[in-house]
Structures are given as C-alpha cells and as structure tokens.
Amino acid sequence: MTRTFGLSLAITLIAGTAGAAPHGFEAFVKQYDSNGDGIVSPLEFQQERDASFKETDTNRDGVISETEYVAEFTKRLDENMKRMRETQLKQAHIRFESIDSNADKRMSRDEYLASGWRMYGSHDSNSNGKLSGAGENSAVTANQPPAKK
C-alpha cells in the first residue's frame, strides 16, 4: 500500500507543472495562459510547448531522449516534493498547536485521543456511531473511547 501511495503521490505532485502538459483543465490554463487573461490561445500554447521542448532537449539535437525526458521529470518531482515537504511540515506544527489544547507544548494522551475521536466523529456521516465503507457496521462506537491501559 505504501508503494502505491508513493506512486500516486508522485503522479499528483507532478501533474500541472512545467514539462508535461497538465491533465486538469485549471492546471492546464494556469500553465499555458502566459498573459493571465484566463484564455489559452494557440500561440500561447505553442510558445510554452516550444520552450518546454527546448529546456528538456538538453543536448540540443532536436529530439528528447528517454534519459532527457526522465531527467526533466525527476527535476520537477524533486522540486514538487521539496515544496510539499515544506508545506506538510508547516501543517504538522499547526496541527500540533491545535491538538495541544492547553498550549503547554506537550501533547497528552487525552489531547491525542480527543483529536482522534473528533476525526472519527467527522467520518460518521450517518451519525450511527459506527464506521465502515458504508458508514455503519463497525465494532467501534464513536464517543466511547476504549478504557485507558
């Protein structure tokens, strides 16, 4: 599962960035709308594709080899993963502060469990106190944490 998640994450991180054409419409417009008017003209599209080809064809032989293509892909992946890491680490600090309800810079077991139970409750879409793919039939009941060990 971790490998599948990693591959999905890598694909998600790369979508819509500079070398390959993005697949989502909004990302596509963002990449190719060079004058910012919300419209991608054929000229804007062609200019961006030409620039991308030139950047990827590092030996300037007029074709992109697999090595060049993968190198450009790797560069974008590394840049996006760096940005994602920075963003996620910032979020980790924000989440910690949110869970640390008494602001003592230490997360007690009770604070940790309360956060988890809030999440559990948010997934109980039919408010039956049970979770499954259908929102029911789980053996665990919301708002009733297991006894402390």
Protein Blocks (a to p, Z undefined) as FASTA:
>chain_A
ZZmmmmmmmmmmmgopakbccfbfklmmmmmmmnonopacfklmmmmmmmmmmmmmmnon
opacfklmmmmmmmmmmmmmmmmmmmmmmmmmmmmmmmmmnonopacfklmmmmmmmmmm
mmmmnonopacfkopaiabdghiacddZZ
